[in-house]
Amino acid sequence: MAKKAAGQGPSQRQLRVGELVRHALAEILQRGELPDPALAKTVITIPEVRMTPDLKLATCYVMPLGGKNAEAVVAALEKNRKYLRGELGRRVELRSVPEVRFRVDTSFDAGARIDSLLDSPEVRRDVEKNS
């Protein structure tokens, strides 16, 4: 199998396993299976899970609904990651269960920033001038 050049992005296998992990974690969180009061009444979305090439580490990007207390939610998930990894092992058939780590998803902020830039008077002026 040919090696990929640096910077080409994740392999199909990484993407597929990331989606399996994302779905399993979403199901665990949706059912409220975590015995943590900080997460009990919080709806959490997991927009993306990135796997390392060796599939041993899953970086899970999470965001609570409304974006409130994101750091507290990530801290609570990190505190419960051993439990979550055990649940992943029961739900996802992999040779080895990846370690999980949680990060706040900032893609929503980046999208809002791009929208505001595109809506700025300078950009609108340039678009109208080139039309």
C-alpha positions in Angstrom: 0.0 0.0 0.0 1.4 3.4 -1.0 2.1 5.9 1.7 0.3 9.2 1.6 2.1 12.5 1.2 2.1 14.8 4.2 -0.8 17.2 4.3 -3.2 15.1 2.3 -5.7 14.7 5.1 -7.1 11.6 6.9 -7.5 8.2 5.2 -10.9 6.6 4.5 -10.2 4.3 7.3 -9.6 7.1 9.8 -12.8 8.8 8.6 -14.8 5.6 8.9 -13.6 4.8 12.4 -14.0 8.4 13.5 -17.7 8.3 12.4 -18.2 5.0 14.3 -16.7 6.5 17.5 -18.7 9.7 17.0 -22.0 7.8 16.6 -21.3 5.6 19.7 -20.4 8.6 21.9 -23.4 10.5 20.7 -25.6 7.6 21.6 -24.0 7.3 25.1 -24.5 11.0 25.7 -28.0 11.1 24.3 -29.2 8.3 26.6 -27.7 10.0 29.6 -25.6 7.0 30.6 -22.9 9.1 32.3 -23.3 9.4 36.0 -22.1 13.0 36.1 -24.3 15.8 37.3 -22.4 18.3 35.2 -23.6 16.5 32.1 -27.0 15.4 33.3 -29.1 18.2 31.8 -26.8 19.2 29.0 -27.4 18.4 25.4 -24.0 17.9 23.7 -23.3 17.7 20.0 -20.2 15.9 18.6 -19.7 17.4 15.2 -16.4 15.6 14.5 -14.0 12.9 15.8 -10.5 12.9 14.4 -8.5 9.7 14.5 -4.7 9.4 14.5 -3.3 7.3 11.6 -2.7 4.3 13.9 -6.3 4.6 15.2 -5.1 4.7 18.8 -6.3 8.2 19.7 -9.6 9.8 19.0 -9.9 13.6 19.4 -13.6 14.3 19.9 -14.8 17.9 19.2 -17.8 18.7 21.3 -20.1 21.6 21.9 -23.0 21.9 24.3 -26.3 23.2 22.8 -26.2 26.9 22.9 -22.4 26.9 23.5 -22.8 27.7 27.2 -20.3 26.2 29.7 -18.3 24.5 26.9 -15.1 24.3 29.0 -17.0 22.8 32.0 -18.6 20.2 29.7 -15.2 19.3 28.2 -13.7 19.0 31.8 -16.6 16.7 32.8 -16.1 14.5 29.7 -12.3 14.3 30.3 -13.1 13.3 33.9 -15.3 10.5 32.6 -13.2 9.4 29.7 -12.2 6.0 31.2 -15.9 5.1 31.5 -16.6 6.4 28.0 -13.7 4.4 26.6 -15.1 1.2 28.2 -18.6 1.9 26.7 -16.9 2.5 23.3 -15.3 -0.9 23.6 -18.7 -2.5 24.1 -20.3 -0.7 21.2 -17.6 -0.4 18.5 -15.9 -3.5 17.0 -12.3 -2.5 16.7 -9.0 -4.4 17.2 -8.2 -2.0 20.0 -10.3 0.7 21.6 -8.8 4.2 21.1 -8.0 6.6 23.9 -10.4 9.5 23.8 -9.8 13.1 24.4 -12.2 16.0 24.2 -11.8 19.5 22.8 -14.3 22.4 22.4 -15.4 22.6 18.8 -14.5 26.0 17.5 -15.7 25.5 13.9 -19.0 27.3 14.7 -17.1 30.4 15.8 -14.9 30.2 12.6 -18.1 29.9 10.5 -19.7 32.9 12.2 -16.5 35.0 11.7 -16.4 34.1 8.0 -20.1 35.1 7.6 -19.4 38.4 9.3 -16.4 39.1 7.0 -18.4 38.2 3.9 -21.2 40.6 5.1 -18.8 43.5 5.7 -19.2 46.6 3.5 -15.7 46.3 2.0 -16.4 42.8 0.7 -19.8 43.7 -0.6 -18.3 46.7 -2.4 -15.7 44.5 -4.0 -18.2 41.8 -5.1 -20.5 44.5 -6.6 -17.6 46.1 -8.4 -16.5 42.8 -9.9 -20.0 41.8 -11.0 
